[in-house]
Amino acid sequence: MEIVPLLAAVTQSIDIGKRALAARDSAKVAEVQARLNTQAIELTEKIIQLQQEKAALVDAKRAAEADAMAHKETVTELTKRMSDLGSYEPFHTPLGGFCLAQQPDAGGTPAPVYLCANCAARGQKTFLQFQEGTQFLNCTEGHGRIPGMAVPDNRRMQFEFFSSGG
Ligand SMILES: [Zn+2]
């Protein structure tokens, strides 16, 4: 029996018991006492069950709060990463590679910085460096070599290997 009908039944038993006492009906009084004992046991069981359900709900709530906190931290972290990536735009290199290139700021960026597009797709910021001795941009996170571009004259000193190749 649920708690509300059970309490109603107890109230009814008490009323019947009061009338039996007033009428000095000892048989009826004994019957009501037995019924009240049974109802008291039922009430105790019901209270224990409700306490167990409450404890389970408290545990579930705590777990849900921990989950929500973890999700919030993930969103904050991803938002920060996406915001970091916001100043880069898709860029096709002259040699057919694809990466992200830093957008020029108000002052103009003389030598753009390049990011790996595959890393950026999963919210990771990986700077692409020219692989020494080649014209490839290299992702250190395992996305390999990306065909780069001819090196501008003002940086040719830094990439001497281009002068021998023509
Ligand atoms: Zn990468």
Backbone and ligand atoms as CSV (ligand in chain L), in Angstrom:
chain,resi,resn,atom,element,x,y,z
A,1,MET,N,N,0.853,-1.206,0.000
A,1,MET,CA,C,0.000,0.000,0.000
A,1,MET,C,C,0.885,1.251,0.000
A,2,GLU,N,N,0.477,2.255,-0.746
A,2,GLU,CA,C,1.251,3.496,-0.774
A,2,GLU,C,C,1.061,4.257,0.535
A,3,ILE,N,N,1.917,5.222,0.757
A,3,ILE,CA,C,1.977,5.881,2.066
A,3,ILE,C,C,0.678,6.639,2.394
A,4,VAL,N,N,0.070,7.316,1.406
A,4,VAL,CA,C,-1.117,8.145,1.699
A,4,VAL,C,C,-2.330,7.273,2.070
A,5,PRO,N,N,-2.680,6.249,1.254
A,5,PRO,CA,C,-3.785,5.371,1.668
A,5,PRO,C,C,-3.491,4.624,2.970
A,6,LEU,N,N,-2.220,4.302,3.206
A,6,LEU,CA,C,-1.835,3.617,4.443
A,6,LEU,C,C,-2.119,4.514,5.662
A,7,LEU,N,N,-1.761,5.809,5.538
A,7,LEU,CA,C,-2.023,6.746,6.640
A,7,LEU,C,C,-3.530,6.931,6.844
A,8,ALA,N,N,-4.282,6.950,5.747
A,8,ALA,CA,C,-5.744,7.070,5.846
A,8,ALA,C,C,-6.318,5.861,6.581
A,9,ALA,N,N,-5.780,4.663,6.297
A,9,ALA,CA,C,-6.239,3.436,6.952
A,9,ALA,C,C,-5.920,3.476,8.444
A,10,VAL,N,N,-4.755,4.023,8.809
A,10,VAL,CA,C,-4.371,4.142,10.226
A,10,VAL,C,C,-5.350,5.077,10.946
A,11,THR,N,N,-5.660,6.232,10.308
A,11,THR,CA,C,-6.606,7.184,10.900
A,11,THR,C,C,-7.962,6.523,11.130
A,12,GLN,N,N,-8.384,5.749,10.102
A,12,GLN,CA,C,-9.673,5.039,10.209
A,12,GLN,C,C,-9.634,4.035,11.382
A,13,SER,N,N,-8.539,3.311,11.531
A,13,SER,CA,C,-8.392,2.344,12.634
A,13,SER,C,C,-8.480,3.046,13.982
A,14,ILE,N,N,-7.818,4.212,14.074
A,14,ILE,CA,C,-7.835,4.962,15.341
A,14,ILE,C,C,-9.273,5.395,15.680
A,15,ASP,N,N,-10.012,5.878,14.655
A,15,ASP,CA,C,-11.409,6.297,14.870
A,15,ASP,C,C,-12.250,5.118,15.365
A,16,ILE,N,N,-12.069,3.965,14.690
A,16,ILE,CA,C,-12.816,2.765,15.094
A,16,ILE,C,C,-12.429,2.371,16.524
A,17,GLY,N,N,-11.138,2.462,16.843
A,17,GLY,CA,C,-10.650,2.130,18.185
A,17,GLY,C,C,-11.254,3.034,19.251
A,18,LYS,N,N,-11.340,4.359,18.950
A,18,LYS,CA,C,-11.934,5.324,19.898
A,18,LYS,C,C,-13.387,4.968,20.183
A,19,ARG,N,N,-14.123,4.637,19.105
A,19,ARG,CA,C,-15.541,4.284,19.279
A,19,ARG,C,C,-15.662,2.984,20.087
A,20,ALA,N,N,-14.779,2.026,19.829
A,20,ALA,CA,C,-14.809,0.739,20.554
A,20,ALA,C,C,-14.519,0.965,22.038
A,21,LEU,N,N,-13.548,1.898,22.307
A,21,LEU,CA,C,-13.229,2.205,23.714
A,21,LEU,C,C,-14.429,2.851,24.403
A,22,ALA,N,N,-15.066,3.830,23.671
A,22,ALA,CA,C,-16.223,4.525,24.251
A,22,ALA,C,C,-17.363,3.552,24.533
A,23,ALA,N,N,-17.504,2.563,23.653
A,23,ALA,CA,C,-18.576,1.575,23.814
A,23,ALA,C,C,-18.150,0.432,24.741
A,24,ARG,N,N,-16.893,0.517,25.231
A,24,ARG,CA,C,-16.316,-0.535,26.099
A,24,ARG,C,C,-16.442,-1.918,25.452
A,25,ASP,N,N,-16.214,-1.935,24.118
A,25,ASP,CA,C,-16.278,-3.184,23.341
A,25,ASP,C,C,-14.860,-3.758,23.286
A,26,SER,N,N,-14.525,-4.599,24.278
A,26,SER,CA,C,-13.139,-5.060,24.407
A,26,SER,C,C,-12.715,-5.945,23.231
A,27,ALA,N,N,-13.609,-6.698,22.658
A,27,ALA,CA,C,-13.275,-7.543,21.500
A,27,ALA,C,C,-12.868,-6.662,20.318
A,28,LYS,N,N,-13.684,-5.591,20.110
A,28,LYS,CA,C,-13.393,-4.663,19.006
A,28,LYS,C,C,-12.069,-3.936,19.250
A,29,VAL,N,N,-11.839,-3.548,20.508
A,29,VAL,CA,C,-10.587,-2.858,20.863
A,29,VAL,C,C,-9.394,-3.771,20.528
A,30,ALA,N,N,-9.474,-5.046,20.896
A,30,ALA,CA,C,-8.387,-5.992,20.628
A,30,ALA,C,C,-8.160,-6.145,19.122
A,31,GLU,N,N,-9.254,-6.190,18.353
A,31,GLU,CA,C,-9.165,-6.326,16.884
A,31,GLU,C,C,-8.465,-5.106,16.280
A,32,VAL,N,N,-8.853,-3.911,16.769
A,32,VAL,CA,C,-8.244,-2.673,16.249
A,32,VAL,C,C,-6.761,-2.603,16.636
A,33,GLN,N,N,-6.416,-3.059,17.861
A,33,GLN,CA,C,-5.006,-3.074,18.289
A,33,GLN,C,C,-4.162,-3.946,17.346
A,34,ALA,N,N,-4.702,-5.105,17.009
A,34,ALA,CA,C,-3.983,-6.019,16.108
A,34,ALA,C,C,-3.795,-5.378,14.736
A,35,ARG,N,N,-4.882,-4.724,14.257
A,35,ARG,CA,C,-4.807,-4.073,12.948
A,35,ARG,C,C,-3.773,-2.935,12.976
A,36,LEU,N,N,-3.763,-2.143,14.060
A,36,LEU,CA,C,-2.802,-1.032,14.190
A,36,LEU,C,C,-1.359,-1.555,14.239
A,37,ASN,N,N,-1.150,-2.697,14.902
A,37,ASN,CA,C,0.197,-3.288,14.936
A,37,ASN,C,C,0.680,-3.627,13.520
A,38,THR,N,N,-0.218,-4.268,12.750
A,38,THR,CA,C,0.111,-4.621,11.362
A,38,THR,C,C,0.421,-3.365,10.546
A,39,GLN,N,N,-0.433,-2.348,10.739
A,39,GLN,CA,C,-0.252,-1.093,9.985
A,39,GLN,C,C,1.045,-0.391,10.396
A,40,ALA,N,N,1.423,-0.493,11.680
A,40,ALA,CA,C,2.677,0.120,12.151
A,40,ALA,C,C,3.874,-0.551,11.463
A,41,ILE,N,N,3.804,-1.885,11.319
A,41,ILE,CA,C,4.889,-2.610,10.625
A,41,ILE,C,C,4.956,-2.176,9.160
A,42,GLU,N,N,3.783,-2.093,8.518
A,42,GLU,CA,C,3.719,-1.640,7.112
A,42,GLU,C,C,4.305,-0.248,6.953
A,43,LEU,N,N,3.947,0.650,7.910
A,43,LEU,CA,C,4.455,2.033,7.865
A,43,LEU,C,C,5.978,2.054,8.002
A,44,THR,N,N,6.508,1.238,8.926
A,44,THR,CA,C,7.961,1.184,9.135
A,44,THR,C,C,8.665,0.721,7.858
A,45,GLU,N,N,8.111,-0.344,7.237
A,45,GLU,CA,C,8.705,-0.848,5.992
A,45,GLU,C,C,8.681,0.222,4.904
A,46,LYS,N,N,7.514,0.932,4.850
A,46,LYS,CA,C,7.351,1.982,3.829
A,46,LYS,C,C,8.374,3.095,4.036
A,47,ILE,N,N,8.601,3.479,5.305
A,47,ILE,CA,C,9.547,4.563,5.610
A,47,ILE,C,C,10.972,4.135,5.225
A,48,ILE,N,N,11.339,2.885,5.525
A,48,ILE,CA,C,12.672,2.371,5.162
A,48,ILE,C,C,12.841,2.397,3.644
A,49,GLN,N,N,11.779,1.947,2.937
A,49,GLN,CA,C,11.828,1.941,1.463
A,49,GLN,C,C,12.006,3.358,0.915
A,50,LEU,N,N,11.252,4.314,1.500
A,50,LEU,CA,C,11.350,5.705,1.038
A,50,LEU,C,C,12.744,6.278,1.304
A,51,GLN,N,N,13.328,5.899,2.464
A,51,GLN,CA,C,14.677,6.389,2.782
A,51,GLN,C,C,15.695,5.834,1.788
A,52,GLN,N,N,15.520,4.562,1.398
A,52,GLN,CA,C,16.433,3.957,0.417
A,52,GLN,C,C,16.291,4.649,-0.936
A,53,GLU,N,N,15.026,4.934,-1.314
A,53,GLU,CA,C,14.791,5.617,-2.592
A,53,GLU,C,C,15.395,7.015,-2.562
A,54,LYS,N,N,15.263,7.682,-1.407
A,54,LYS,CA,C,15.817,9.032,-1.279
A,54,LYS,C,C,17.342,8.989,-1.414
A,55,ALA,N,N,17.974,7.998,-0.746
A,55,ALA,CA,C,19.436,7.880,-0.823
A,55,ALA,C,C,19.884,7.649,-2.265
A,56,ALA,N,N,19.121,6.807,-2.999
A,56,ALA,CA,C,19.462,6.532,-4.404
A,56,ALA,C,C,19.326,7.804,-5.238
A,57,LEU,N,N,18.263,8.588,-4.959
A,57,LEU,CA,C,18.065,9.847,-5.696
A,57,LEU,C,C,19.177,10.843,-5.388
A,58,VAL,N,N,19.604,10.895,-4.118
A,58,VAL,CA,C,20.689,11.808,-3.736
A,58,VAL,C,C,21.969,11.415,-4.479
A,59,ASP,N,N,22.248,10.089,-4.552
A,59,ASP,CA,C,23.429,9.606,-5.280
A,59,ASP,C,C,23.340,9.979,-6.759
A,60,ALA,N,N,22.136,9.758,-7.348
A,60,ALA,CA,C,21.941,10.060,-8.772
A,60,ALA,C,C,22.117,11.551,-9.029
A,61,LYS,N,N,21.604,12.361,-8.110
A,61,LYS,CA,C,21.720,13.816,-8.265
A,61,LYS,C,C,23.189,14.224,-8.202
A,62,ARG,N,N,23.925,13.637,-7.241
A,62,ARG,CA,C,25.345,13.957,-7.094
A,62,ARG,C,C,26.107,13.571,-8.373
A,63,ALA,N,N,25.802,12.393,-8.925
A,63,ALA,CA,C,26.469,11.938,-10.153
A,63,ALA,C,C,26.128,12.869,-11.313
A,64,ALA,N,N,24.852,13.272,-11.388
A,64,ALA,CA,C,24.429,14.172,-12.467
A,64,ALA,C,C,25.124,15.527,-12.344
A,65,GLU,N,N,25.286,15.994,-11.109
A,65,GLU,CA,C,25.978,17.275,-10.897
A,65,GLU,C,C,27.446,17.169,-11.309
A,66,ALA,N,N,28.074,16.029,-10.976
A,66,ALA,CA,C,29.476,15.834,-11.361
A,66,ALA,C,C,29.605,15.787,-12.886
A,67,ASP,N,N,28.648,15.092,-13.537
A,67,ASP,CA,C,28.633,15.029,-15.006
A,67,ASP,C,C,28.490,16.429,-15.600
A,68,ALA,N,N,27.540,17.178,-15.056
A,68,ALA,CA,C,27.287,18.528,-15.574
A,68,ALA,C,C,28.527,19.401,-15.423
A,69,MET,N,N,29.216,19.254,-14.288
A,69,MET,CA,C,30.431,20.041,-14.042
A,69,MET,C,C,31.514,19.665,-15.058
A,70,ALA,N,N,31.664,18.356,-15.298
A,70,ALA,CA,C,32.668,17.887,-16.261
A,70,ALA,C,C,32.340,18.409,-17.661
A,71,HIS,N,N,31.041,18.368,-18.039
A,71,HIS,CA,C,30.637,18.865,-19.361
A,71,HIS,C,C,30.911,20.362,-19.471
A,72,LYS,N,N,30.646,21.082,-18.380
A,72,LYS,CA,C,30.851,22.525,-18.396
A,72,LYS,C,C,32.334,22.830,-18.616
A,73,GLU,N,N,33.214,22.075,-17.936
A,73,GLU,CA,C,34.649,22.291,-18.096
A,73,GLU,C,C,35.088,21.971,-19.529
A,74,THR,N,N,34.502,20.899,-20.095
A,74,THR,CA,C,34.830,20.533,-21.476
A,74,THR,C,C,34.421,21.648,-22.428
A,75,VAL,N,N,33.194,22.180,-22.236
A,75,VAL,CA,C,32.700,23.255,-23.104
A,75,VAL,C,C,33.592,24.482,-22.977
A,76,THR,N,N,33.975,24.822,-21.748
A,76,THR,CA,C,34.850,25.980,-21.524
A,76,THR,C,C,36.180,25.790,-22.248
A,77,GLU,N,N,36.742,24.576,-22.111
A,77,GLU,CA,C,38.028,24.275,-22.737
A,77,GLU,C,C,37.926,24.344,-24.262
A,78,LEU,N,N,36.841,23.725,-24.807
A,78,LEU,CA,C,36.655,23.723,-26.267
A,78,LEU,C,C,36.398,25.131,-26.785
A,79,THR,N,N,35.610,25.909,-26.022
A,79,THR,CA,C,35.324,27.290,-26.429
A,79,THR,C,C,36.615,28.095,-26.497
A,80,LYS,N,N,37.476,27.870,-25.510
A,80,LYS,CA,C,38.751,28.583,-25.476
A,80,LYS,C,C,39.605,28.171,-26.685
A,81,ARG,N,N,39.631,26.861,-26.953
A,81,ARG,CA,C,40.426,26.382,-28.098
A,81,ARG,C,C,39.893,26.942,-29.414
A,82,MET,N,N,38.530,26.917,-29.578
A,82,MET,CA,C,37.946,27.416,-30.815
A,82,MET,C,C,38.220,28.906,-30.958
A,83,SER,N,N,38.192,29.621,-29.825
A,83,SER,CA,C,38.474,31.047,-29.854
A,83,SER,C,C,39.932,31.279,-30.269
A,84,ASP,N,N,40.848,30.422,-29.781
A,84,ASP,CA,C,42.260,30.509,-30.191
A,84,ASP,C,C,42.393,30.281,-31.693
A,85,LEU,N,N,41.558,29.360,-32.228
A,85,LEU,CA,C,41.634,29.016,-33.650
A,85,LEU,C,C,40.936,30.053,-34.522
A,86,GLY,N,N,40.145,30.935,-33.898
A,86,GLY,CA,C,39.316,31.898,-34.637
A,86,GLY,C,C,40.102,32.864,-35.486
A,87,SER,N,N,41.391,33.097,-35.138
A,87,SER,CA,C,42.160,34.064,-35.919
A,87,SER,C,C,42.868,33.392,-37.106
A,88,TYR,N,N,42.521,32.115,-37.354
A,88,TYR,CA,C,43.101,31.401,-38.497
A,88,TYR,C,C,41.998,31.087,-39.509
A,89,GLU,N,N,42.341,31.050,-40.787
A,89,GLU,CA,C,41.351,30.739,-41.811
A,89,GLU,C,C,41.894,29.666,-42.757
A,90,PRO,N,N,40.965,28.924,-43.409
A,90,PRO,CA,C,41.411,27.882,-44.340
A,90,PRO,C,C,42.327,28.473,-45.410
A,91,PHE,N,N,43.343,27.694,-45.763
A,91,PHE,CA,C,44.347,28.206,-46.700
A,91,PHE,C,C,44.872,27.066,-47.568
A,92,HIS,N,N,44.796,27.262,-48.903
A,92,HIS,CA,C,45.378,26.297,-49.830
A,92,HIS,C,C,46.774,26.787,-50.185
A,93,THR,N,N,47.742,25.966,-49.907
A,93,THR,CA,C,49.128,26.379,-50.202
A,93,THR,C,C,49.351,26.342,-51.716
A,94,PRO,N,N,50.306,27.117,-52.217
A,94,PRO,CA,C,50.583,27.125,-53.664
A,94,PRO,C,C,50.903,25.732,-54.204
A,95,LEU,N,N,51.417,24.835,-53.373
A,95,LEU,CA,C,51.786,23.499,-53.847
A,95,LEU,C,C,50.669,22.476,-53.605
A,96,GLY,N,N,49.455,22.952,-53.294
A,96,GLY,CA,C,48.300,22.062,-53.220
A,96,GLY,C,C,47.985,21.506,-51.849
A,97,GLY,N,N,48.671,21.966,-50.845
A,97,GLY,CA,C,48.358,21.521,-49.483
A,97,GLY,C,C,47.217,22.334,-48.895
A,98,PHE,N,N,46.669,21.842,-47.800
A,98,PHE,CA,C,45.585,22.571,-47.131
A,98,PHE,C,C,45.923,22.682,-45.656
A,99,CYS,N,N,45.797,23.902,-45.149
A,99,CYS,CA,C,46.064,24.126,-43.722
A,99,CYS,C,C,45.268,25.354,-43.289
A,100,LEU,N,N,45.507,25.821,-42.095
A,100,LEU,CA,C,44.914,27.075,-41.638
A,100,LEU,C,C,46.036,28.096,-41.557
A,101,ALA,N,N,45.734,29.307,-42.012
A,101,ALA,CA,C,46.741,30.359,-41.971
A,101,ALA,C,C,46.239,31.493,-41.094
A,102,GLN,N,N,47.149,32.091,-40.378
A,102,GLN,CA,C,46.812,33.208,-39.509
A,102,GLN,C,C,46.295,34.379,-40.344
A,103,GLN,N,N,45.157,34.931,-39.942
A,103,GLN,CA,C,44.622,36.093,-40.642
A,103,GLN,C,C,45.495,37.297,-40.300
A,104,PRO,N,N,45.763,38.131,-41.310
A,104,PRO,CA,C,46.583,39.311,-41.012
A,104,PRO,C,C,45.857,40.236,-40.032
A,105,ASP,N,N,46.580,40.730,-39.064
A,105,ASP,CA,C,45.954,41.676,-38.127
A,105,ASP,C,C,45.986,43.074,-38.742
A,106,ALA,N,N,45.559,44.064,-37.978
A,106,ALA,CA,C,45.445,45.428,-38.500
A,106,ALA,C,C,46.789,45.933,-39.026
A,107,GLY,N,N,47.863,45.528,-38.351
A,107,GLY,CA,C,49.185,45.987,-38.765
A,107,GLY,C,C,49.750,45.177,-39.921
A,108,GLY,N,N,49.062,44.098,-40.280
A,108,GLY,CA,C,49.565,43.230,-41.341
A,108,GLY,C,C,50.617,42.286,-40.792
A,109,THR,N,N,50.432,41.003,-41.091
A,109,THR,CA,C,51.390,40.013,-40.592
A,109,THR,C,C,52.334,39.649,-41.729
A,110,PRO,N,N,53.586,39.985,-41.619
A,110,PRO,CA,C,54.516,39.738,-42.721
A,110,PRO,C,C,54.707,38.257,-43.020
A,111,ALA,N,N,54.820,37.417,-42.002
A,111,ALA,CA,C,55.027,35.983,-42.225
A,111,ALA,C,C,53.940,35.221,-41.475
A,112,PRO,N,N,52.891,34.747,-42.215
A,112,PRO,CA,C,51.790,34.087,-41.527
A,112,PRO,C,C,52.222,32.802,-40.819
A,113,VAL,N,N,51.497,32.486,-39.770
A,113,VAL,CA,C,51.724,31.247,-39.030
A,113,VAL,C,C,50.703,30.236,-39.539
A,114,TYR,N,N,51.111,28.982,-39.723
A,114,TYR,CA,C,50.217,27.948,-40.260
A,114,TYR,C,C,49.900,26.906,-39.202
A,115,LEU,N,N,48.622,26.459,-39.220
A,115,LEU,CA,C,48.184,25.397,-38.311
A,115,LEU,C,C,47.733,24.194,-39.122
A,116,CYS,N,N,47.855,22.994,-38.531
A,116,CYS,CA,C,47.376,21.772,-39.160
A,116,CYS,C,C,45.841,21.769,-39.146
A,117,ALA,N,N,45.224,21.597,-40.332
A,117,ALA,CA,C,43.763,21.613,-40.440
A,117,ALA,C,C,43.140,20.397,-39.761
A,118,ASN,N,N,43.805,19.232,-39.832
A,118,ASN,CA,C,43.266,18.023,-39.191
A,118,ASN,C,C,43.264,18.171,-37.675
A,119,CYS,N,N,44.337,18.744,-37.127
A,119,CYS,CA,C,44.384,18.980,-35.686
A,119,CYS,C,C,43.310,19.994,-35.296
A,120,ALA,N,N,43.179,21.057,-36.104
A,120,ALA,CA,C,42.201,22.106,-35.798
A,120,ALA,C,C,40.784,21.544,-35.799
A,121,ALA,N,N,40.520,20.553,-36.683
A,121,ALA,CA,C,39.179,19.962,-36.768
A,121,ALA,C,C,38.789,19.289,-35.460
A,122,ARG,N,N,39.777,18.861,-34.684
A,122,ARG,CA,C,39.447,18.281,-33.382
A,122,ARG,C,C,39.793,19.229,-32.241
A,123,GLY,N,N,39.906,20.517,-32.585
A,123,GLY,CA,C,40.069,21.562,-31.572
A,123,GLY,C,C,41.484,21.717,-31.041
A,124,GLN,N,N,42.444,21.134,-31.757
A,124,GLN,CA,C,43.831,21.185,-31.283
A,124,GLN,C,C,44.631,22.164,-32.133
A,125,LYS,N,N,45.488,22.914,-31.483
A,125,LYS,CA,C,46.275,23.919,-32.185
A,125,LYS,C,C,47.701,23.404,-32.351
A,126,THR,N,N,48.059,23.018,-33.584
A,126,THR,CA,C,49.410,22.509,-33.852
A,126,THR,C,C,50.060,23.386,-34.914
A,127,PHE,N,N,51.166,23.997,-34.552
A,127,PHE,CA,C,51.872,24.849,-35.503
A,127,PHE,C,C,52.612,23.982,-36.510
A,128,LEU,N,N,52.477,24.344,-37.786
A,128,LEU,CA,C,53.186,23.620,-38.833
A,128,LEU,C,C,54.541,24.283,-39.042
A,129,GLN,N,N,55.570,23.445,-39.068
A,129,GLN,CA,C,56.932,23.947,-39.303
A,129,GLN,C,C,57.408,23.376,-40.628
A,130,PHE,N,N,58.214,24.161,-41.333
A,130,PHE,CA,C,58.818,23.608,-42.546
A,130,PHE,C,C,59.744,22.469,-42.145
A,131,GLN,N,N,59.572,21.345,-42.849
A,131,GLN,CA,C,60.456,20.214,-42.579
A,131,GLN,C,C,61.805,20.528,-43.223
A,132,GLU,N,N,62.829,20.415,-42.429
A,132,GLU,CA,C,64.159,20.831,-42.888
A,132,GLU,C,C,64.551,20.075,-44.162
A,133,GLY,N,N,65.029,20.793,-45.129
A,133,GLY,CA,C,65.496,20.187,-46.365
A,133,GLY,C,C,64.391,19.912,-47.366
A,134,THR,N,N,63.132,20.276,-47.062
A,134,THR,CA,C,62.017,20.031,-47.981
A,134,THR,C,C,61.152,21.286,-48.059
A,135,GLN,N,N,60.163,21.221,-48.950
A,135,GLN,CA,C,59.196,22.331,-48.996
A,135,GLN,C,C,57.889,21.907,-48.339
A,136,PHE,N,N,57.956,20.931,-47.470
A,136,PHE,CA,C,56.757,20.437,-46.788
A,136,PHE,C,C,56.602,21.062,-45.408
A,137,LEU,N,N,55.343,21.341,-45.096
A,137,LEU,CA,C,55.003,21.735,-43.731
A,137,LEU,C,C,54.714,20.446,-42.972
A,138,ASN,N,N,55.208,20.337,-41.765
A,138,ASN,CA,C,55.111,19.083,-41.020
A,138,ASN,C,C,54.230,19.231,-39.781
A,139,CYS,N,N,53.277,18.257,-39.625
A,139,CYS,CA,C,52.470,18.214,-38.396
A,139,CYS,C,C,53.139,17.240,-37.438
A,140,THR,N,N,53.479,17.734,-36.269
A,140,THR,CA,C,54.158,16.892,-35.274
A,140,THR,C,C,53.175,15.937,-34.587
A,141,GLU,N,N,51.863,16.091,-34.859
A,141,GLU,CA,C,50.858,15.233,-34.221
A,141,GLU,C,C,50.466,14.064,-35.116
A,142,GLY,N,N,51.288,13.776,-36.111
A,142,GLY,CA,C,51.070,12.562,-36.890
A,142,GLY,C,C,50.260,12.738,-38.160
A,143,HIS,N,N,49.979,13.986,-38.575
A,143,HIS,CA,C,49.226,14.184,-39.809
A,143,HIS,C,C,50.150,14.342,-41.023
A,144,GLY,N,N,51.408,14.124,-40.779
A,144,GLY,CA,C,52.346,14.031,-41.887
A,144,GLY,C,C,52.754,15.356,-42.496
A,145,ARG,N,N,53.201,15.236,-43.752
A,145,ARG,CA,C,53.753,16.391,-44.440
A,145,ARG,C,C,52.687,17.006,-45.340
A,146,ILE,N,N,52.602,18.320,-45.325
A,146,ILE,CA,C,51.652,19.045,-46.153
A,146,ILE,C,C,52.461,19.850,-47.169
A,147,PRO,N,N,52.178,19.640,-48.480
A,147,PRO,CA,C,52.930,20.404,-49.486
A,147,PRO,C,C,52.829,21.893,-49.193
A,148,GLY,N,N,53.950,22.532,-49.097
A,148,GLY,CA,C,53.975,23.926,-48.666
A,148,GLY,C,C,53.975,24.916,-49.807
A,149,MET,N,N,55.007,25.712,-49.858
A,149,MET,CA,C,55.044,26.807,-50.821
A,149,MET,C,C,56.478,27.223,-51.042
A,150,ALA,N,N,56.658,27.937,-52.130
A,150,ALA,CA,C,57.977,28.509,-52.370
A,150,ALA,C,C,58.262,29.512,-51.261
A,151,VAL,N,N,59.463,29.530,-50.818
A,151,VAL,CA,C,59.828,30.405,-49.711
A,151,VAL,C,C,60.089,31.809,-50.249
A,152,PRO,N,N,59.503,32.825,-49.632
A,152,PRO,CA,C,59.732,34.197,-50.100
A,152,PRO,C,C,61.212,34.558,-50.042
A,153,ASP,N,N,61.582,35.470,-50.924
A,153,ASP,CA,C,62.998,35.862,-51.020
A,153,ASP,C,C,63.580,36.272,-49.668
A,154,ASN,N,N,62.772,37.015,-48.908
A,154,ASN,CA,C,63.321,37.531,-47.650
A,154,ASN,C,C,63.523,36.436,-46.598
A,155,ARG,N,N,63.040,35.206,-46.907
A,155,ARG,CA,C,63.259,34.114,-45.954
A,155,ARG,C,C,64.156,33.024,-46.561
A,156,ARG,N,N,64.628,33.300,-47.776
A,156,ARG,CA,C,65.387,32.276,-48.487
A,156,ARG,C,C,66.655,31.882,-47.723
A,157,MET,N,N,67.237,32.863,-47.042
A,157,MET,CA,C,68.440,32.592,-46.256
A,157,MET,C,C,68.170,31.488,-45.233
A,158,GLN,N,N,66.947,31.515,-44.724
A,158,GLN,CA,C,66.596,30.544,-43.681
A,158,GLN,C,C,66.387,29.139,-44.263
A,159,PHE,N,N,66.029,29.096,-45.554
A,159,PHE,CA,C,65.763,27.801,-46.204
A,159,PHE,C,C,66.693,27.653,-47.410
A,160,GLU,N,N,67.936,27.487,-47.133
A,160,GLU,CA,C,68.926,27.500,-48.199
A,160,GLU,C,C,68.724,26.377,-49.205
A,161,PHE,N,N,68.039,25.322,-48.776
A,161,PHE,CA,C,67.861,24.173,-49.671
A,161,PHE,C,C,67.106,24.535,-50.931
A,162,PHE,N,N,66.347,25.643,-50.916
A,162,PHE,CA,C,65.609,26.031,-52.092
A,162,PHE,C,C,66.518,26.581,-53.199
A,163,SER,N,N,67.615,27.209,-52.756
A,163,SER,CA,C,68.486,27.831,-53.746
A,163,SER,C,C,69.146,26.775,-54.632
A,164,SER,N,N,69.418,25.601,-54.074
A,164,SER,CA,C,70.052,24.553,-54.893
A,164,SER,C,C,69.030,23.917,-55.825
A,165,GLY,N,N,67.781,23.833,-55.397
A,165,GLY,CA,C,66.741,23.206,-56.206
A,165,GLY,C,C,66.217,24.108,-57.285
A,166,GLY,N,N,66.479,25.384,-57.223
A,166,GLY,CA,C,66.035,26.314,-58.261
A,166,GLY,C,C,64.839,27.054,-57.844
L,1,ZN,ZN,ZN,47.884,17.642,-37.243
